[in-house]
Amino acid sequence: MNVKADSVLPTVPIFGIRVSKVDMKATVSYLTEAVRNREPHQVITANPIMVMTALDNPAYMEIMKSAELVVPDGTGVVWAAEYCKEPVAERVAGFDLLHELLRQGEVYNWRVYLLGSTPDVIRETASRLQTQYPRIVIAGYRDGYFGPEADEEIIADITRSQPDLLFVARGADSQEPWIAKYKSRLNIPVMMGVGGSFDVISGKSKRAPKAFQKLRAEWLYRLLKEPTRYKRMLALPKFAVKVVREKDKVTKVQ
């Protein structure tokens, strides 16, 4: 049976989803133990869009609730916890967590499998990560353009490569459900959805400048760069309004 982080780490429920309250250092330390003990963990980097999706979609809510570790990636999630007087230690951004885990992986020669994005992006990502972290093992990689009919072949390839870390970049609407569906078969200590991280690592796109990060406004930078994201971004004010209106309910155990 998988160990859930909330039995070990302090968490705060945000609309029923238990979000870790610990900082990056403690998160990496916890996941290092998971690798050492070969305990499978689905790690979800939660943001307000994902929380709002879960509130509208019971199946997605179940995926969020059943994840072994949910970290506060979105600044809106960090704000909600603070607003409801249950603050988290800090934002644990998925992009940064990926890199911190790879730094740790250099110490232990961890094996890493990369899944997602386009063939060119995934190839370049694998190459750059191997150069940046020479003591990790890129055990395998595969682009994200496949349908359910290819799942068995991909699971077999991942299993053969025996990774310690699996990073999946297929968009939050598909990467989290895919990991949840197959995590018991994959049986990998750390399985994490990383969204657009491979695009940034490969050089295809840029991360928000430090000024935006400090202002907790990476979402605004992404919106300015990709105005077509505005429909998704509408979830952000809706989340904020819901937190303010339902302040007494936000952190109640559901």
C-alpha positions in Angstrom: 0.0 0.0 0.0 1.3 3.4 -0.9 2.3 5.8 1.8 0.5 9.2 1.6 2.4 12.3 2.6 -0.4 13.6 4.8 0.4 10.7 7.2 3.9 12.1 7.6 3.9 15.8 6.5 1.6 18.6 7.7 -1.0 19.4 5.2 -3.9 21.9 4.7 -7.1 20.9 3.0 -8.0 23.3 0.2 -11.6 22.5 -0.8 -10.9 18.9 0.3 -7.5 18.5 -1.5 -4.7 18.0 1.1 -1.8 20.3 0.2 1.6 19.9 1.8 2.6 22.8 4.1 6.3 22.1 4.0 9.1 24.0 2.1 11.1 22.8 -0.9 13.9 21.4 1.2 11.6 19.2 3.3 9.7 18.2 0.1 12.9 17.0 -1.6 14.0 15.2 1.6 10.6 13.4 1.9 10.8 12.3 -1.8 14.4 11.2 -1.4 13.2 8.8 1.3 10.4 7.7 -1.0 13.0 6.7 -3.6 15.2 5.0 -1.0 12.3 3.0 0.2 10.8 2.4 -3.3 7.5 3.8 -2.2 5.4 4.9 -5.3 4.3 8.5 -5.2 2.2 10.5 -7.6 3.2 14.1 -7.0 0.7 16.8 -8.1 1.8 20.4 -8.4 -1.5 22.1 -7.5 -2.7 25.4 -8.8 -6.1 27.2 -8.7 -7.1 26.0 -12.2 -6.6 22.4 -11.2 -8.6 22.9 -7.9 -11.5 24.5 -9.8 -11.4 21.7 -12.3 -11.6 19.2 -9.5 -14.6 21.0 -8.0 -16.4 20.7 -11.3 -15.3 17.1 -12.1 -15.6 14.4 -9.4 -13.2 12.1 -11.3 -10.5 14.7 -11.3 -11.2 15.5 -7.6 -10.6 11.8 -6.9 -7.3 11.9 -8.7 -6.2 14.9 -6.7 -7.3 13.3 -3.4 -5.7 10.0 -4.1 -2.3 11.5 -5.0 0.4 10.6 -2.5 1.7 14.2 -2.4 0.2 17.5 -3.5 2.4 20.5 -3.4 1.4 24.2 -3.6 2.6 25.2 -7.0 0.2 28.0 -7.9 0.5 31.3 -6.0 -3.3 31.3 -5.6 -3.1 28.1 -3.6 -0.4 29.6 -1.4 -2.6 32.8 -0.9 -5.7 30.7 -0.1 -3.9 28.8 2.7 -2.6 32.1 4.1 -5.9 33.9 3.8 -7.6 31.0 5.7 -4.9 31.2 8.5 -3.4 27.9 7.6 -0.3 29.1 5.7 2.1 26.8 3.9 5.9 27.3 4.3 6.4 28.5 0.7 5.4 28.0 -2.9 6.9 24.7 -4.2 6.9 25.3 -7.9 6.9 22.2 -10.1 9.6 23.5 -12.4 11.9 24.1 -9.4 11.0 20.8 -7.8 12.0 19.0 -10.9 15.4 20.6 -10.8 15.9 20.1 -7.1 15.1 16.4 -7.5 17.6 16.1 -10.4 20.3 17.8 -8.2 19.5 15.2 -5.5 19.6 12.5 -8.2 23.2 13.4 -9.0 24.2 12.3 -5.5 22.5 8.9 -5.8 22.8 8.4 -9.6 19.0 8.2 -10.0 17.5 7.0 -13.2 15.0 9.4 -14.9 12.4 8.8 -17.6 10.9 11.8 -19.5 7.5 11.5 -21.2 5.7 14.2 -23.1 5.8 17.2 -25.4 7.0 17.0 -29.1 9.7 14.7 -30.4 12.1 17.6 -30.9 11.4 19.1 -27.5 11.8 15.8 -25.6 15.0 15.0 -27.4 16.5 18.4 -26.6 15.2 18.3 -23.0 16.9 14.9 -22.5 20.2 16.1 -23.9 20.2 19.4 -21.9 19.3 17.6 -18.6 22.0 15.0 -19.2 24.5 17.8 -19.7 23.3 19.8 -16.7 23.2 16.8 -14.4 25.8 14.4 -15.7 25.6 12.0 -12.8 21.9 11.2 -13.3 20.9 8.5 -15.8 18.4 9.4 -18.5 16.9 5.9 -18.6 14.5 6.7 -21.5 12.3 9.3 -23.1 9.3 9.5 -25.3 7.2 12.3 -26.8 3.6 12.8 -25.6 1.8 12.4 -28.9 0.2 9.1 -28.4 -3.3 7.7 -27.8 -4.6 5.0 -25.4 -3.7 2.3 -27.9 0.1 3.0 -27.2 -0.2 2.9 -23.4 0.8 -0.7 -23.1 3.9 -0.3 -25.2 4.9 2.9 -23.3 4.3 1.3 -19.8 6.5 -1.7 -20.9 9.3 0.7 -22.1 9.1 2.7 -18.8 9.1 -0.4 -16.7 12.1 -1.8 -18.6 14.1 1.3 -17.9 13.5 1.0 -14.1 13.4 4.8 -13.3 13.5 6.4 -9.9 11.8 9.5 -11.3 9.1 9.8 -14.0 8.3 13.3 -15.3 5.2 13.6 -17.5 4.5 16.7 -19.6 1.2 16.3 -21.3 -0.9 19.1 -19.8 -2.8 19.0 -16.5 -6.0 17.7 -18.1 -4.2 14.5 -19.3 -1.0 14.0 -17.4 -2.5 13.6 -13.9 -5.2 11.2 -15.1 -2.6 9.2 -17.0 -0.3 8.8 -14.0 -3.2 8.0 -11.7 -4.5 5.3 -14.1 -1.2 3.5 -14.3 0.8 4.4 -11.2 0.2 1.0 -9.5 1.6 -0.7 -12.5 4.5 1.7 -13.1 5.4 1.4 -9.4 7.9 4.3 -9.6 8.9 6.2 -6.4 8.3 9.7 -7.9 5.8 10.2 -10.8 5.1 13.9 -11.4 3.3 15.9 -14.0 5.4 18.9 -15.1 3.2 20.7 -17.6 5.3 23.0 -19.9 8.6 22.4 -18.1 10.2 20.6 -21.0 9.4 23.5 -23.3 11.4 25.8 -21.0 14.2 23.3 -20.4 14.6 22.7 -24.2 14.7 26.4 -24.9 11.5 26.4 -26.9 9.9 28.9 -24.4 11.1 31.1 -21.6 10.1 31.0 -17.9 8.7 34.2 -16.4 11.4 36.7 -15.5 12.4 36.9 -11.8 10.4 40.1 -11.4 7.2 38.3 -12.2 8.1 35.4 -10.0 8.8 37.7 -7.0 5.4 39.4 -7.6 3.7 36.0 -7.7 2.6 36.9 -11.2 4.0 34.1 -13.5 0.4 33.6 -14.6 0.3 37.1 -15.9 3.5 36.7 -17.8 2.1 33.5 -19.4 -1.1 35.3 -20.3 0.8 38.2 -21.9 2.9 35.7 -23.9 -0.1 33.5 -24.9 -3.4 35.5 -24.9 -5.2 32.4 -26.0 -4.8 31.1 -22.4 -7.4 33.7 -21.2 -10.3 31.2 -21.0 -8.2 28.9 -18.7 -7.1 31.9 -16.7 -10.7 32.9 -15.9 -10.5 30.1 -13.2 -8.1 32.3 -11.2 -10.6 35.1 -10.3 -13.3 32.5 -9.8 -11.1 30.7 -7.3 -10.2 33.9 -5.5 -13.9 34.8 -5.2 -14.8 31.3 -4.0 -12.1 31.4 -1.3 -13.3 34.8 0.0 -17.0 33.9 -0.1 -16.4 30.5 1.6 -13.5 31.3 3.8 -14.9 29.3 6.7 -15.3 26.2 4.5 -12.1 26.3 2.5 -9.9 24.3 4.9 -12.6 22.1 6.4 -11.9 18.4 6.0 -14.4 17.0 3.4 
